[in-house]
Amino acid sequence: MRYIVGMDKNDPRAVLTKAPMTLKKIKAELARRSLRDYVKQAWPIIEPGTPLAWGWVVDAICEHLEAVTNGDIKRLVINVPPGAMKSKLTSVMWPTWTWLHHSHYKFLSSSYALSLAERNNVEARRILQSKWYSDNFGISISADEAGKVNFSTDKLGVMRAISVGGATTGYRGDIFVIDDPHDVSKAESDAKRHEAVQWFVESAQTRLNSLANSAIVVIMQRVHEEDVTATALEMGYDHLCIPMRWEEAYRKTTSIGWTDPRTKEGELMWAKRFPLVELTQLEKNMGSYATAAQMQQHPVPRKGGLFQMDNIKLIDALPEDEDEYISVRAWDLAGSEGAGAFTVGVKMQWGVKTQKFYITDVVREQLGGGGVRKLIDQTAEKDGTSTHIIVPRDPGQAGKVQSEDIIAMLAGYSAKAEAQSGSKELRAEPFASQIEIGKVCVLKRLWTKSFLDELRFFPKSKYKDQVDAASSAFNELAQRTRRKKKTPSLSIVGENKANVFKVA
């Protein structure tokens, strides 16, 4: 037995043979053994006029798809920026390569638009009909089902395209490929996004031939913190995540031992395909939110959207040399017990000496109407009469009655109801401006992470109650602190007292 000439015998692609092999057979065997080699050989069939660009990101995707074919991964999410060959690799090349190892496998392929899934199937069909494929691998399209979009092979393999949200009843597969389940242009629509997530949870998971052995692969760019990726990760899917610019804080190692090869913060994923100058301009045009989601695979910028999170100072305790504070506890109310929004009370204090704002306590619970009243009453007792209390007054008669009822309950405390006008973002801007100049400190407590996470994701966060309460507390403090700041006084000095003044 001998190895192919010129190849390291330890290379997993090395082909053992007892007889001389023609170059054609060697290449075919390499393609059968390696998805990477297969893609390189099949590329001219579907993109005859486009040279194949290659980067380590493509190797990483190939490695994980091979692991699915081999049964080492059953549930996989791949997040990569647009332009990384994800659809051609996952929805076109990989199924036709997998048939070289499991010729009977049935593939279901889906995307947010049926036309995209159909396009991928047509390209896969083109590969099967090529002379290169039929001569080397002996698999062809079955005459019994030779549709342009949905087809079978003579070895009982199947390719079928469906749309995300479309009917799947009657169809089952050995591998379900979900390629871009969200339309980016509609990602901000809660209804459209929820429709895709619901379909993924309730329909896609049930369309497998074997719950134990069949696989689901989701490949997409992130679009929102509540997208299909977020749901899949909550369900325990393996995660291959490759951001455009490297962020060490988000390093992950997948179940097959792969980790991102980059070590330098900000290093590009694929500099040859995405040059720095052009990429920077693209990111500028896209804006921070779209860049964070689609390029970095984190639906919110790491440093925050509205709030500059790096400028918030975390402290263990209030300064010892500060001897006077003005304190406000502001509430954001909700009345759904155990679900929905939270009732939140944020306590913020202003140090007269330090001239800084301190977040010193956050209470946050999902309560019914009676529970909300009890929580506010107990918190007021804990804070004491020196803490001013702000309760929101929602529009309408019911909101007016609720706020008046709470204010009456707080007799003996400095409490007032305040109408909430303008958008949440607009109300939060004054607070954000003080964070930006480093004037906000937060105590390190059990509630701190939840509070900071909501600020970091705002206004894209699922919940906004803590931000709303903090904004109200800050705006009240801002009014009260103006009275504490000294106003310069003028005194007449010198012999000619008519025109000479001294600022005291």
NORFEN-V232257 format. One record per residue. SS is DSSP state (~ for helix, > for strand, _ for the rest). OMEGA is omega in whole degrees, -180 to 180 (999 if undefined). D_LAST is the distance of its C-alpha to the last C-alpha in Angstrom with 1 decimal. Layout:
ss = [SS SS]
omega = [OMEGA OMEGA]
d_last = [D_LAST D_LAST]
//
This chain:
ss = [_ > _ _ _ _ _ _ _ _ _ _ _ _ _ _ > _ _ _ _ _ ~ ~ ~ ~ ~ ~ ~ ~ ~ ~ ~ _ ~ ~ ~ ~ ~ ~ ~ ~ ~ ~ ~ ~ _ _ _ _ _ _ _ _ _ ~ ~ ~ ~ ~ ~ ~ ~ ~ ~ ~ ~ ~ ~ _ _ _ _ _ > > > > > > _ _ _ _ _ ~ ~ ~ ~ ~ ~ ~ ~ ~ ~ ~ ~ ~ _ _ _ _ _ _ _ > > > > > > _ _ ~ ~ ~ ~ ~ ~ ~ ~ ~ ~ ~ ~ ~ ~ ~ _ _ ~ ~ ~ ~ ~ ~ ~ _ _ _ > > > > > > _ _ _ _ > > > _ _ _ _ > > > > > > _ _ _ _ _ _ _ _ _ > _ > > > > > _ _ _ _ ~ ~ ~ _ _ _ ~ ~ ~ ~ ~ ~ ~ ~ ~ ~ ~ ~ ~ _ ~ ~ ~ _ > _ _ _ _ _ _ > > > > > > _ _ _ _ _ _ _ ~ ~ ~ ~ ~ ~ ~ _ _ _ > > > > > _ _ > _ _ ~ ~ ~ _ _ > _ _ _ _ _ > _ _ _ _ _ _ _ _ > _ _ _ _ _ _ _ ~ ~ ~ ~ ~ ~ ~ ~ ~ ~ ~ _ ~ ~ ~ ~ ~ ~ ~ ~ _ _ _ _ _ _ _ _ _ _ _ _ _ ~ ~ ~ _ > > > _ _ _ _ _ _ _ _ _ > > > > > > > > _ _ _ _ _ _ _ _ _ _ > > > > > > > > > _ _ _ _ _ > > > > > > > > > _ _ _ ~ ~ ~ ~ ~ ~ ~ ~ ~ ~ ~ ~ ~ ~ ~ _ _ _ > > > > > > > _ _ _ ~ ~ ~ ~ ~ ~ ~ ~ ~ ~ ~ ~ ~ _ _ _ _ _ > > > > > _ _ _ _ ~ ~ ~ ~ ~ ~ ~ ~ ~ ~ ~ ~ ~ _ _ _ > > > > _ _ _ _ ~ ~ ~ ~ ~ ~ ~ ~ ~ ~ _ _ _ _ _ _ _ ~ ~ ~ ~ ~ ~ ~ ~ ~ ~ ~ ~ ~ ~ ~ ~ ~ ~ ~ ~ _ _ _ _ _ > > > _ _ _ _ _ _ _ _ > > > _]
omega = [180 178 175 -180 176 -179 176 -178 178 177 -178 179 -179 -176 177 -179 176 -177 178 180 175 179 180 -180 178 -179 179 179 176 179 179 -176 -173 177 179 179 179 -179 -178 -179 -177 -174 -178 -179 -178 178 -174 -177 -177 177 -180 174 -176 176 -177 178 178 175 -178 179 179 -178 -178 176 175 179 175 179 -178 179 -180 176 180 -180 -173 170 175 176 178 178 175 179 -178 177 -172 -178 -179 178 -168 -173 -178 -174 -173 178 -178 175 -179 178 177 -179 178 -170 -177 -174 176 -179 166 -178 -177 174 -178 176 -179 -178 179 177 179 178 179 179 179 179 176 178 180 178 -180 -178 -178 177 179 -177 -176 -179 -174 -171 171 177 -179 -180 -179 178 -178 178 -175 -180 -179 -177 -180 -174 176 175 178 175 176 170 -176 169 179 -179 174 179 174 -176 180 -178 176 -178 179 -180 174 -179 173 176 179 179 179 -172 -178 -180 -179 169 -177 -177 -179 -175 -179 177 180 -178 -179 -179 -180 178 179 180 180 177 180 -177 -169 -176 -175 -176 -175 -173 180 177 -179 178 -177 -170 180 -173 172 177 175 177 -173 166 180 180 -175 -179 177 179 -178 178 -179 179 180 180 175 -180 175 179 171 -170 170 -176 -178 178 179 177 -173 175 -175 -178 -178 -179 177 173 -177 -175 179 174 -180 171 -178 -177 -176 179 -177 -180 179 -179 -176 179 -172 -171 -179 -180 -179 -178 -172 -176 -179 179 180 179 179 180 178 -180 -179 -175 -172 -177 180 179 -179 -178 -170 -179 -175 179 172 -170 176 178 -178 -180 178 178 179 -175 177 -168 -179 -178 176 -179 176 -177 179 -178 177 -179 -178 -176 178 -175 180 179 166 -172 177 171 179 -175 167 -168 173 -176 -179 -177 175 -179 177 -177 -179 165 -173 171 -180 176 180 -179 178 179 -177 -179 -177 -178 179 179 -177 171 -172 178 174 171 -173 -178 173 -171 170 -176 180 179 178 180 -179 -179 180 -179 -179 -179 178 179 179 -178 -177 -174 180 -180 178 -175 178 178 -179 174 -179 180 179 -176 -178 178 179 179 -179 -178 179 179 -180 179 178 179 -176 177 -177 177 174 -174 176 175 -174 177 -180 -178 180 -180 178 179 -179 -180 -177 -174 178 177 -180 -179 178 173 -177 -179 173 -177 -177 177 -179 176 177 -178 -180 -177 -170 -176 180 180 -178 178 180 176 -177 -176 -176 6 -180 -175 178 178 -179 -174 179 177 -180 -180 180 179 179 179 -179 -177 176 179 -179 178 -177 -177 177 -180 -178 -178 -177 173 -178 178 -177 175 -178 180 176 -178 178 -172 -177 -171 -177 -176 175 177 -179 999]
d_last = [98.7 96.1 92.6 91.6 91.7 88.3 86.5 85.2 87.4 84.4 82.8 83.2 84.4 87.3 90.6 93.6 97.0 100.6 101.5 99.9 97.4 96.9 93.4 93.3 94.0 91.5 88.7 89.8 89.7 86.2 85.0 86.6 84.9 81.5 79.4 77.6 80.9 82.0 79.0 79.4 83.1 82.7 79.7 81.9 83.7 80.7 78.6 81.3 79.1 75.9 75.7 74.6 71.2 70.8 68.0 67.6 66.1 69.6 71.2 68.9 69.9 73.5 73.4 72.1 74.5 77.4 76.3 76.6 80.1 81.1 79.9 77.1 74.4 75.1 71.7 69.4 66.2 65.5 62.1 61.9 60.2 62.2 64.5 65.7 69.3 68.9 71.3 74.0 73.9 73.8 75.6 78.1 78.9 78.5 80.9 83.7 83.2 83.3 86.7 88.1 87.5 87.7 89.9 90.0 86.3 85.0 81.6 79.4 76.8 74.0 70.9 68.7 71.1 74.8 75.3 73.4 75.5 78.6 77.6 77.3 80.7 82.3 81.1 82.4 85.6 85.8 85.6 88.5 90.6 90.1 93.0 90.8 90.1 93.6 95.4 93.2 92.6 95.4 93.3 93.5 92.7 95.1 97.3 96.9 93.2 92.2 89.6 87.1 84.2 85.5 88.4 90.3 91.9 95.5 94.2 92.6 89.0 87.0 83.9 82.5 79.4 77.4 74.1 71.2 71.6 75.2 78.2 79.4 82.1 85.4 83.8 83.2 82.5 82.4 79.2 76.6 74.3 71.2 69.7 66.4 66.6 63.5 63.1 59.7 59.2 59.6 57.8 54.9 57.4 57.5 61.0 62.5 61.0 62.2 65.6 66.0 64.8 67.1 70.0 69.3 69.2 72.0 74.4 74.1 74.3 77.6 79.4 80.5 84.1 83.2 80.0 80.7 81.6 80.3 76.9 73.9 71.8 68.6 67.2 64.1 60.6 57.9 56.7 54.8 53.9 56.6 59.4 62.9 61.7 59.4 62.3 64.7 62.5 62.1 65.9 66.2 67.1 67.0 64.2 64.3 60.9 60.2 56.8 56.5 53.8 54.1 51.7 52.6 51.0 53.7 56.7 59.8 63.4 66.1 69.1 71.3 68.9 67.3 63.7 61.7 62.5 59.0 56.7 53.9 51.0 51.2 54.8 56.7 59.6 61.9 60.5 63.7 63.9 60.2 58.7 55.0 54.0 56.0 54.9 51.2 51.7 53.7 51.1 48.4 50.8 51.5 48.0 46.5 48.3 51.8 51.4 50.4 53.5 56.2 55.3 53.7 55.7 52.5 51.9 48.1 46.1 45.6 41.9 41.8 41.9 38.7 37.0 36.3 37.8 37.3 33.5 33.8 33.3 35.9 34.9 37.0 34.4 30.8 28.3 28.7 25.1 23.9 23.8 22.8 24.6 25.1 28.8 31.0 34.8 36.2 39.9 42.4 45.7 49.3 52.5 55.1 56.3 57.2 56.8 54.7 50.9 48.8 46.7 43.4 40.4 37.4 34.7 31.3 28.2 24.6 22.9 19.3 18.7 20.9 20.1 23.8 26.7 29.7 33.2 34.5 37.8 40.3 43.3 46.0 49.4 52.2 52.9 54.6 53.1 53.6 52.3 49.1 48.4 49.2 47.0 44.0 44.6 45.1 42.0 39.9 41.3 40.6 36.9 36.3 34.4 31.0 32.0 31.8 35.1 35.7 39.3 40.6 42.4 45.2 46.6 49.7 50.9 51.6 48.1 46.6 49.0 48.2 44.4 44.8 47.2 44.8 41.9 44.2 45.3 41.6 41.2 38.7 36.6 33.7 35.8 36.1 38.4 37.1 39.2 39.6 39.3 39.8 41.4 40.6 39.5 37.0 35.5 35.3 33.4 29.8 30.8 32.5 29.5 27.5 30.6 30.9 27.5 28.3 26.2 29.2 31.1 34.5 36.2 39.6 42.0 45.4 43.9 41.8 44.5 45.5 41.9 41.2 44.6 43.9 40.7 42.5 45.3 43.3 44.2 47.7 47.8 50.5 48.1 44.6 43.8 41.4 39.4 39.4 38.2 35.5 34.3 34.1 32.2 29.7 29.3 28.7 26.2 24.3 24.0 22.9 20.4 18.4 17.7 16.4 13.9 10.2 9.3 6.0 5.3 6.0 7.1 10.3 11.1 14.5 17.9 18.1 15.6 17.2 15.9 13.0 9.4 6.1 3.8 0.0]
//
